Amino acid sequence: MPRKICPECNQKDTSWNWCKPCNLKHFQNDFNNCTSGNDKIDNFIQDAQLNANRNWDVIEWIPYDRFKDVKQIGKGGFGTIHYAMWIDGKIREWDIKKRQWRRDRGYSEVALKKFDNFVNFNDVLNEMAIHLKTNRSNSNYYDSDSIRFYGITQDPETHKYMMVLEYAKDGNLREYLKINFNNINWEQKLYNLWDLSSRLVSIHELDIVHQDFHPGNILSPNFRFNIKISDFGLSKLIGKNPNNPDKKNIFGVLPYIAPEVLSGDEEYTKAADLYSFGIIAYEIVTGFPPYPDIPHDKDLALKICNGLRPEIPFHTPKLISRTIMRCWDARVTHRPTFEELRDELWKYYKDYNDYLYGEKNKDSEIVIQIKKTEVFSANQESTNTTTTTPLNYQTHPQAIYTS
């Protein structure tokens, strides 16, 4: 249970066994001992520690020899992801008797994000700063809208700095759907859609646009209960660097980029993240990635600008189809806000959940539509003599789903 009074100074705790004034002194006393050798990195870490209002806000310098069993588990457009066991675990609270940090070894599995050589150091710092800001956005002690950011380390061979992040056991959404789609029911689909929209609301409230929102950047320790957003390498704070000469460059995964961004008519905005959400929602509902059978090239970009969208199966609940189509509407002003989207999806989830577990809302429109969808799917399975599944699709060699 969280205490109310700090046993060290007898003053009220800031939050959950975290006395900010006392811990500030403990961090300051250790500044000279925990150094990366880079002033910018050290200043970034120290500033985070001095402003930490709870242990989740803390990042630290972690020597590379504190990790074991390091192995590469993934690769994106800007770096590689490695699995590792963190010998110490994250800081939990100050141990008064031992005069050292008490650590939580329950968080010893981590992911190390190693940036490619072409990534600018200032861009690395920018990603770290935005990621840390998103970690602090959620007031829930046990939850966060993004993958937890624990600290920074350095590869001893390449001397490249690496982010130390929460390990997501279920991996990313794309791989999860590929393996598990046939076992995902409508209760989970609705929950995942609402949960994801809620995460974006919190991130947008910080005036952050993601700019690289796709299933490869949606991770979870358990997709049945919790979705988290990752990879803020392309993210920008709205209004920052308005005169950046590189702002017209387009990065990301083509099928998820809004048409107004592809055409150059508008900069990347919150509404563009919403477009990406629409494509992701289609993928959660159908199991299909967008445009898997054609090259992801300038011809596809032109078709998207001219109105091409993935084809939603006709038996999909009409309320969900309508929501998806509103999100990817070419007219930016016709798209809902994430707040509207979150509230709408919560109603669908709650109505359906109440029906499942309380026999309420039998006449709810979303309940009626999902029941019809399930009857159609059951009939398809009973009349289908093959063993094909919705995920038996061919991927074109030039269909690229990394940034």
Disulfide bonds with the S-S distance in Angstrom:
none
